[in-house]
Amino acid sequence: MLVTQQKVLRRFWYALMPIAQLRQGPQPFTLLGEKLVVWLKEDGAPAALQDRCCHRTARLSKGFVENGNIVCGYHGWTFNGEGACVRVPQNADGSVPAGACVKSYFCKERYGYVWVALEEPLRDIPEFPEEGAPGYRRIFQFYERWETSALRMMENSFDNSHFSYVHRATFGLYDQPKPEKYEIAETDYGFEAETRVPIKNVPASHRVTGSTADTTVRHMFNRWYLPFVRRFGCTYPESGRHHIIYNCATPIDDGSIMLSQWLYRNDTEEECSEAELIAWDAPILVEDREILEATDPDACIDVRRRQEFHMASDRPGLIMRRMLLQLLEEHGESEVFRLHPAA
């Protein structure tokens, strides 16, 4: 699926980068093939414009911030968060040419990240109930570019079949390749999926799981939020610890994403430190990244392409693709764009 050609995808919120990154000055970002610049306004809220000055087309991300406005580094034309030109320093009388403006986008901060929607959003940024809940702490894990498609990453998040193989060196049980089934309930935002998955519990995992047994069970209550956000909700039975990951697979273009991940835990730094949690998850992320970047980014949503769906564990992916196709049809985009012809 060519995400850059599906106009309805422009009407969802995407996590671009940690808001703390904007303290360094204006930052460029490409979202669904569109080049943006984001920065912090005077009140500390983020703003997003097209990364192109309306004067001589220089990239605004090469400029700087002054009094909460973004200043083009070429001739100093200055724009506010709505994209209006508010200063042309060469004009001593303070005049600004009529129509001098840059395209602006919907932009806000949530969960420590900058979120942007290119057009009027169909729904708000998903609500994550753990945010601010008593007893939970939020841990920033990582933010990096992956050379894969957003849909491939989302499908992988619900694929129990790959654990025994992709993650055989970390938590996967190689001698138990049969995947556990999900109980799935569709929602107005996507679906909820519950399952229980046995995993290896090596010594390096003991403080993460709260158990010293050789194996343990993840009781997972996951969610998929249209189009490319997921919740991995895991409870370890021996300790009652909650390990809840949120991922945003923000499409840069048709074959690459910016993947953001943060974590909620209902324990303390003393029980399991942030450094331990990040170090434990790091090799798992490498395993996922290497296999996803080895796939064709064309995750065709036409469910008639059956070669990719031949196991019971493919059900979450089938539902995901069906709901995406329904979304496209509802907005007059029934044609399915592909990177390659259908197999």
Solvent accessible surface area in square Angstrom, and as a share of the most:
residue,aa,sasa,rsa
1,M,6,0.03
2,L,22,0.11
3,V,8,0.04
4,T,53,0.31
5,Q,84,0.37
6,Q,1,0.01
7,K,149,0.63
8,V,4,0.02
9,L,1,0.00
10,R,41,0.15
11,R,70,0.26
12,F,5,0.02
13,W,22,0.08
14,Y,8,0.03
15,A,0,0.00
16,L,0,0.00
17,M,2,0.01
18,P,21,0.13
19,I,32,0.16
20,A,45,0.35
21,Q,47,0.21
22,L,5,0.03
23,R,183,0.67
24,Q,146,0.65
25,G,17,0.17
26,P,16,0.10
27,Q,28,0.13
28,P,76,0.48
29,F,16,0.07
30,T,35,0.20
31,L,0,0.00
32,L,10,0.05
33,G,45,0.43
34,E,32,0.14
35,K,89,0.38
36,L,0,0.00
37,V,0,0.00
38,V,0,0.00
39,W,0,0.00
40,L,38,0.19
41,K,62,0.26
42,E,138,0.62
43,D,115,0.60
44,G,40,0.38
45,A,38,0.29
46,P,6,0.04
47,A,4,0.03
48,A,1,0.01
49,L,0,0.00
50,Q,67,0.30
51,D,4,0.02
52,R,98,0.36
53,C,2,0.01
54,C,59,0.36
55,H,56,0.25
56,R,142,0.52
57,T,81,0.47
58,A,28,0.22
59,R,92,0.34
60,L,0,0.00
61,S,16,0.10
62,K,162,0.69
63,G,15,0.14
64,F,103,0.43
65,V,53,0.30
66,E,79,0.35
67,N,112,0.57
68,G,9,0.09
69,N,37,0.19
70,I,0,0.00
71,V,6,0.04
72,C,4,0.02
73,G,50,0.48
74,Y,128,0.49
75,H,54,0.24
76,G,14,0.13
77,W,26,0.09
78,T,6,0.04
79,F,0,0.00
80,N,35,0.18
81,G,14,0.14
82,E,120,0.54
83,G,1,0.01
84,A,42,0.33
85,C,12,0.07
86,V,68,0.39
87,R,121,0.44
88,V,9,0.05
89,P,50,0.31
90,Q,113,0.50
91,N,52,0.27
92,A,113,0.87
93,D,119,0.62
94,G,56,0.54
95,S,52,0.34
96,V,51,0.30
97,P,63,0.39
98,A,110,0.86
99,G,72,0.69
100,A,15,0.12
101,C,73,0.44
102,V,10,0.06
103,K,97,0.41
104,S,47,0.30
105,Y,17,0.06
106,F,82,0.34
107,C,30,0.18
108,K,66,0.28
109,E,72,0.32
110,R,56,0.20
111,Y,11,0.04
112,G,20,0.20
113,Y,4,0.01
114,V,0,0.00
115,W,0,0.00
116,V,0,0.00
117,A,0,0.00
118,L,6,0.03
119,E,67,0.30
120,E,105,0.47
121,P,27,0.17
122,L,61,0.30
123,R,89,0.33
124,D,77,0.40
125,I,3,0.01
126,P,22,0.14
127,E,124,0.55
128,F,5,0.02
129,P,85,0.53
130,E,10,0.04
131,E,62,0.28
132,G,76,0.73
133,A,26,0.20
134,P,130,0.82
135,G,61,0.58
136,Y,60,0.23
137,R,46,0.17
138,R,102,0.37
139,I,1,0.00
140,F,99,0.41
141,Q,13,0.06
142,F,25,0.10
143,Y,50,0.19
144,E,59,0.27
145,R,106,0.39
146,W,2,0.01
147,E,86,0.38
148,T,1,0.01
149,S,8,0.05
150,A,2,0.02
151,L,3,0.01
152,R,31,0.11
153,M,10,0.05
154,M,0,0.00
155,E,27,0.12
156,N,20,0.10
157,S,14,0.09
158,F,2,0.01
159,D,40,0.21
160,N,7,0.04
161,S,16,0.10
162,H,22,0.10
163,F,26,0.11
164,S,7,0.04
165,Y,102,0.39
166,V,29,0.17
167,H,2,0.01
168,R,136,0.50
169,A,87,0.68
170,T,24,0.14
171,F,11,0.04
172,G,2,0.02
173,L,19,0.10
174,Y,137,0.52
175,D,116,0.60
176,Q,97,0.43
177,P,64,0.40
178,K,166,0.70
179,P,38,0.24
180,E,73,0.33
181,K,155,0.66
182,Y,19,0.07
183,E,132,0.59
184,I,27,0.14
185,A,58,0.45
186,E,88,0.40
187,T,36,0.21
188,D,121,0.63
189,Y,48,0.18
190,G,0,0.00
191,F,0,0.00
192,E,43,0.19
193,A,0,0.00
194,E,56,0.25
195,T,7,0.04
196,R,136,0.50
197,V,10,0.05
198,P,41,0.26
199,I,2,0.01
200,K,59,0.25
201,N,3,0.02
202,V,63,0.36
203,P,108,0.68
204,A,81,0.63
205,S,5,0.03
206,H,45,0.20
207,R,111,0.41
208,V,2,0.01
209,T,0,0.00
210,G,30,0.28
211,S,9,0.06
212,T,108,0.63
213,A,46,0.35
214,D,123,0.64
215,T,68,0.40
216,T,5,0.03
217,V,54,0.31
218,R,12,0.04
219,H,56,0.25
220,M,3,0.01
221,F,73,0.30
222,N,1,0.00
223,R,36,0.13
224,W,0,0.00
225,Y,14,0.05
226,L,20,0.10
227,P,3,0.02
228,F,2,0.01
229,V,8,0.04
230,R,27,0.10
231,R,19,0.07
232,F,19,0.08
233,G,4,0.04
234,C,2,0.01
235,T,42,0.25
236,Y,0,0.00
237,P,86,0.54
238,E,95,0.42
239,S,45,0.29
240,G,34,0.33
241,R,39,0.14
242,H,55,0.25
243,H,1,0.01
244,I,5,0.03
245,I,11,0.06
246,Y,0,0.00
247,N,0,0.00
248,C,2,0.01
249,A,1,0.00
250,T,1,0.01
251,P,1,0.01
252,I,11,0.06
253,D,51,0.26
254,D,30,0.16
255,G,24,0.24
256,S,2,0.01
257,I,1,0.00
258,M,28,0.12
259,L,1,0.00
260,S,0,0.00
261,Q,3,0.01
262,W,1,0.00
263,L,0,0.00
264,Y,2,0.01
265,R,0,0.00
266,N,53,0.27
267,D,14,0.07
268,T,65,0.38
269,E,81,0.36
270,E,137,0.61
271,E,73,0.33
272,C,0,0.00
273,S,23,0.15
274,E,72,0.32
275,A,73,0.57
276,E,59,0.26
277,L,0,0.00
278,I,67,0.34
279,A,67,0.52
280,W,32,0.11
281,D,8,0.04
282,A,45,0.35
283,P,63,0.40
284,I,16,0.08
285,L,28,0.14
286,V,80,0.46
287,E,31,0.14
288,D,19,0.10
289,R,76,0.28
290,E,117,0.53
291,I,77,0.39
292,L,9,0.04
293,E,64,0.29
294,A,80,0.62
295,T,55,0.32
296,D,59,0.31
297,P,39,0.24
298,D,1,0.00
299,A,2,0.01
300,C,0,0.00
301,I,0,0.00
302,D,10,0.05
303,V,45,0.26
304,R,191,0.70
305,R,32,0.12
306,R,134,0.49
307,Q,118,0.53
308,E,51,0.23
309,F,14,0.06
310,H,143,0.64
311,M,90,0.40
312,A,74,0.58
313,S,14,0.09
314,D,23,0.12
315,R,113,0.41
316,P,3,0.02
317,G,8,0.07
318,L,45,0.23
319,I,13,0.06
320,M,0,0.00
321,R,2,0.01
322,R,103,0.38
323,M,24,0.11
324,L,1,0.00
325,L,35,0.17
326,Q,88,0.39
327,L,15,0.08
328,L,1,0.00
329,E,93,0.42
330,E,115,0.51
331,H,69,0.31
332,G,70,0.67
333,E,27,0.12
334,S,74,0.48
335,E,112,0.50
336,V,27,0.15
337,F,61,0.25
338,R,71,0.26
339,L,58,0.29
340,H,96,0.43
341,P,122,0.77
342,A,49,0.38
343,A,88,0.68
